[in-house]
Amino acid sequence: MVLGSLPPLAIGFFGLGTGYYVWGGWEFFRIPRETTEKLNKVLGQWGIWMPGFMQFITGTYLFLGLTIFSAFQSSPVLYMAATAFTAYGVHWFALGINKYVQGDTTVDGFMAIAFLWISITGAFVFFNAGDIPVGTLFVLLAFVYITDIPASLLKSAAWTRAKGFFHLVTGTWLMYLFFAAVTTFSLGMHLPL
């Protein structure tokens, strides 16, 4: 990714990575075992604030930088990043609130179809731009949503565990991207980003 100004990519990567560790850890390891109202509220709060707010603020900042302030015009691929961060952020607001109020998560399977499209589009854009690390992120996100469709629609424990696995793998890749963004922008290390 060609970067002139300092886009807040690390904030979005870290927020989503944290959310994926929290939710993925629970989905994959099932610790704690029992789903209680307290657990749903804690998961809901983590979903709203980390992947929700941090991605939304990143996407909004990127869109402002691309449009009103023209700070990121040298890197038009950030348009895809802004779209994804904003959409995924709002999506996590909905997931977090739904979990917090203990709503029915079945319809998340239909939502996952739309977010699979964002994932495919992101992979297409970033691979075509030559950004292999971020293109890889979108492939991993596609696996999250591919597993979310049957996990949600079928209320399948096996598919939920598979989704948890991809949450954990993708969360780890997001933490690499977070590290790469911070060290690139603050130390000039130029890790693949």
C-alpha positions as CSV (number, residue, x, y, z in Angstrom):
1,M,0.0,0.0,0.0
2,V,1.4,3.4,-1.0
3,L,1.0,5.7,1.9
4,G,1.8,9.4,1.9
5,S,0.0,10.7,5.0
6,L,-0.5,8.7,8.2
7,P,-3.8,6.8,7.9
8,P,-5.1,5.2,11.1
9,L,-4.9,1.7,9.9
10,A,-3.4,0.3,13.1
11,I,-6.5,1.4,15.1
12,G,-8.8,-0.6,12.8
13,F,-6.5,-3.6,12.7
14,F,-6.1,-3.7,16.5
15,G,-9.8,-3.2,17.2
16,L,-10.9,-6.0,14.9
17,G,-8.1,-8.3,16.0
18,T,-9.1,-7.8,19.7
19,G,-12.7,-8.5,18.9
20,Y,-11.8,-11.6,16.9
21,Y,-9.7,-12.9,19.9
22,V,-12.5,-12.3,22.4
23,W,-15.3,-13.7,20.3
24,G,-13.2,-16.4,18.5
25,G,-11.7,-17.6,21.8
26,W,-15.2,-18.1,23.2
27,E,-16.5,-19.7,20.0
28,F,-13.5,-22.1,19.6
29,F,-12.6,-23.0,23.2
30,R,-16.1,-22.5,24.7
31,I,-14.7,-21.0,27.9
32,P,-16.8,-20.3,29.8
33,R,-19.0,-23.2,28.8
34,E,-22.4,-21.8,29.8
35,T,-23.9,-19.0,27.8
36,T,-25.3,-16.6,30.5
37,E,-26.7,-13.2,30.4
38,K,-23.5,-11.8,31.9
39,L,-21.4,-13.5,29.2
40,N,-23.6,-12.1,26.5
41,K,-23.3,-8.6,27.9
42,V,-19.5,-8.8,28.2
43,L,-19.2,-10.2,24.6
44,G,-21.6,-7.5,23.4
45,Q,-19.6,-4.7,25.0
46,W,-16.3,-6.0,23.5
47,G,-18.0,-6.2,20.1
48,I,-19.4,-2.7,20.3
49,W,-16.2,-1.0,21.4
50,M,-13.2,-2.8,20.0
51,P,-14.1,-4.0,16.5
52,G,-17.2,-1.7,16.3
53,F,-16.0,1.7,17.4
54,M,-12.3,1.3,16.4
55,Q,-13.1,0.2,12.9
56,F,-15.9,2.8,12.4
57,I,-13.6,5.6,13.5
58,T,-10.9,4.4,11.2
59,G,-13.3,4.1,8.2
60,T,-14.7,7.6,8.9
61,Y,-11.2,9.1,9.3
62,L,-10.1,7.5,6.0
63,F,-13.2,8.7,4.1
64,L,-12.7,12.2,5.5
65,G,-9.1,12.0,4.4
66,L,-10.0,10.8,0.9
67,T,-12.8,13.3,0.3
68,I,-12.9,16.5,2.4
69,F,-9.3,16.9,3.4
70,S,-7.6,15.1,0.4
71,A,-4.9,13.7,2.6
72,F,-4.8,10.2,1.1
73,Q,-5.3,11.0,-2.6
74,S,-2.0,9.4,-3.4
75,S,-3.4,6.0,-2.3
76,P,-6.8,5.5,-3.8
77,V,-6.8,1.8,-2.6
78,L,-7.6,3.3,0.8
79,Y,-11.2,3.8,-0.6
80,M,-11.6,0.0,-0.3
81,A,-10.1,0.2,3.2
82,A,-12.4,3.0,4.2
83,T,-15.4,1.1,2.9
84,A,-14.5,-2.0,4.7
85,F,-13.6,-0.4,8.0
86,T,-16.8,1.6,8.1
87,A,-19.1,-1.3,7.1
88,Y,-17.4,-3.8,9.4
89,G,-17.5,-1.3,12.2
90,V,-21.2,-0.7,11.9
91,H,-21.7,-4.5,11.5
92,W,-19.9,-5.0,14.8
93,F,-22.2,-2.4,16.5
94,A,-25.1,-4.5,15.4
95,L,-23.5,-7.8,16.4
96,G,-22.5,-6.4,19.8
97,I,-25.8,-4.8,20.6
98,N,-27.6,-8.0,19.5
99,K,-25.4,-10.1,21.8
100,Y,-25.8,-7.6,24.6
101,V,-29.6,-7.8,24.5
102,Q,-29.6,-11.5,23.8
103,G,-31.3,-11.2,20.4
104,D,-31.8,-14.0,17.9
105,T,-28.5,-14.5,16.0
106,T,-30.0,-16.6,13.2
107,V,-30.3,-13.7,10.8
108,D,-26.5,-13.1,11.2
109,G,-26.2,-15.8,8.5
110,F,-27.9,-13.6,6.0
111,M,-25.8,-10.6,7.0
112,A,-22.7,-12.8,6.5
113,I,-23.6,-13.2,2.8
114,A,-23.3,-9.4,2.3
115,F,-20.1,-9.3,4.3
116,L,-18.7,-12.2,2.2
117,W,-19.1,-9.8,-0.8
118,I,-17.1,-7.1,0.9
119,S,-14.4,-9.7,1.7
120,I,-14.3,-10.9,-1.9
121,T,-14.2,-7.3,-3.2
122,G,-11.4,-6.4,-0.7
123,A,-9.3,-9.4,-1.7
124,F,-9.8,-8.5,-5.4
125,V,-8.8,-4.8,-4.9
126,F,-5.8,-5.4,-2.7
127,F,-4.4,-8.3,-4.6
128,N,-4.8,-6.2,-7.8
129,A,-3.0,-3.3,-6.1
130,G,-0.1,-5.7,-5.2
131,D,-0.8,-5.5,-1.5
132,I,-0.5,-9.2,-0.6
133,P,-0.7,-8.8,3.3
134,V,-4.0,-6.9,3.2
135,G,-5.4,-9.1,0.3
136,T,-4.6,-12.1,2.5
137,L,-6.6,-10.4,5.3
138,F,-9.7,-10.2,3.1
139,V,-9.3,-13.9,2.1
140,L,-9.3,-14.8,5.8
141,L,-12.3,-12.5,6.4
142,A,-14.1,-14.4,3.6
143,F,-13.5,-17.7,5.5
144,V,-15.0,-16.0,8.6
145,Y,-18.2,-15.2,6.7
146,I,-18.3,-18.5,4.8
147,T,-18.4,-20.3,8.2
148,D,-20.7,-17.8,9.7
149,I,-23.5,-18.5,7.2
150,P,-24.1,-22.1,8.4
151,A,-23.1,-21.4,12.0
152,S,-25.9,-18.8,12.3
153,L,-28.6,-20.1,10.0
154,L,-28.3,-23.7,11.2
155,K,-27.3,-22.9,14.8
156,S,-24.5,-25.4,14.3
157,A,-22.0,-25.8,17.1
158,A,-19.5,-27.4,14.7
159,W,-19.7,-24.4,12.3
160,T,-19.5,-22.0,15.2
161,R,-16.3,-23.6,16.3
162,A,-15.0,-23.4,12.7
163,K,-15.9,-19.7,12.7
164,G,-14.1,-19.3,16.0
165,F,-11.0,-20.9,14.5
166,F,-11.1,-18.4,11.6
167,H,-11.7,-15.6,14.0
168,L,-8.5,-16.6,15.9
169,V,-6.4,-17.1,12.8
170,T,-7.6,-13.8,11.3
171,G,-7.2,-12.0,14.7
172,T,-3.5,-13.1,14.7
173,W,-3.0,-11.9,11.1
174,L,-4.7,-8.6,12.2
175,M,-2.2,-8.2,15.0
176,Y,0.7,-8.7,12.5
177,L,-0.9,-5.9,10.4
178,F,-1.3,-3.7,13.5
179,F,2.4,-4.3,14.3
180,A,3.5,-3.7,10.7
181,A,1.5,-0.4,10.5
182,V,2.8,1.0,13.8
183,T,6.4,0.1,13.1
184,T,6.2,1.3,9.5
185,F,4.7,4.7,10.4
186,S,6.6,5.3,13.6
187,L,10.0,3.7,13.0
188,G,10.1,3.5,9.2
189,M,10.7,-0.3,9.4
190,H,8.7,-1.0,6.2
191,L,7.3,-4.4,7.1
192,P,5.0,-5.7,4.4
193,L,1.7,-3.9,4.9
